[in-house]
Amino acid sequence: MATPNLVTQLTALIVDDNKLNLKIHQKILESVGVKNQGVKNGREAVDIHHQGQRFDLILMDLDMPIMNGIEATKKLRSMVLIA
């Protein structure tokens, strides 16, 4: 029996307001079989999590409009501890 490839089961959220960086990260993750989704600021990342989507990995930019990476990470961590 074949063993499932762990990488193909992983999902990632990429949070970056720079479109080029976002595309580069998405292509790298796709090339190794990681399903991913990109958003342009921390508020969108928090909203996605609040809607019930979960990710195995989050790549978070530090300096973004609306909600920066530090604020978003703190909010996401507090939401995970409650859930």
C-alpha positions in Angstrom: 0.0 0.0 0.0 1.4 3.4 -1.0 1.9 6.0 1.8 0.3 9.4 1.3 2.6 12.3 0.6 2.4 14.6 3.6 3.3 17.7 1.6 0.2 17.3 -0.6 -2.0 17.4 2.4 -0.6 20.7 3.7 -2.3 24.1 3.2 -0.7 27.5 3.6 -1.9 31.1 3.8 0.4 33.8 2.4 -0.2 37.3 3.8 1.6 40.0 1.9 0.7 43.3 0.4 3.4 43.1 -2.3 1.9 41.3 -5.3 5.2 40.0 -6.6 6.2 38.5 -3.2 2.8 36.9 -2.9 3.1 35.3 -6.4 6.6 34.1 -5.7 5.6 32.4 -2.5 2.5 30.9 -4.1 4.5 29.4 -7.0 7.2 28.0 -4.6 4.6 26.3 -2.5 2.6 25.0 -5.5 5.8 23.6 -6.9 6.2 21.3 -3.9 2.5 20.4 -3.8 1.3 22.7 -1.0 -2.2 24.1 -1.5 -2.2 27.8 -0.7 -4.2 31.0 -0.6 -3.0 34.6 -0.6 -4.4 37.7 1.0 -3.0 41.3 1.0 -3.2 42.3 4.7 -3.5 41.0 8.3 -7.2 41.9 8.5 -8.0 39.6 5.6 -6.0 36.8 7.3 -7.9 37.2 10.5 -11.2 37.3 8.7 -10.5 34.1 6.8 -9.7 32.4 10.0 -12.8 33.8 11.7 -14.9 32.3 8.8 -13.6 28.8 9.7 -10.7 28.2 7.3 -7.7 26.6 8.8 -4.1 26.4 7.5 -1.1 24.3 8.4 1.3 27.1 7.6 1.0 30.9 7.5 3.7 33.1 5.8 3.1 36.6 7.3 4.6 39.8 6.0 5.6 42.3 8.8 4.7 45.7 7.3 1.2 45.9 5.7 -1.6 48.3 5.6 -4.8 48.0 7.6 -3.4 45.4 10.0 0.4 44.6 10.2 1.9 41.2 10.6 2.5 41.5 14.3 -1.1 42.5 15.1 -2.5 39.8 12.9 -0.3 37.1 14.4 -1.3 38.1 17.9 -4.9 38.0 16.9 -4.6 34.7 15.1 -2.8 33.1 18.1 -5.5 34.3 20.5 -8.2 32.9 18.2 -6.5 29.5 18.1 -6.2 29.3 21.8 -9.9 29.9 22.2 -11.0 27.5 19.5 
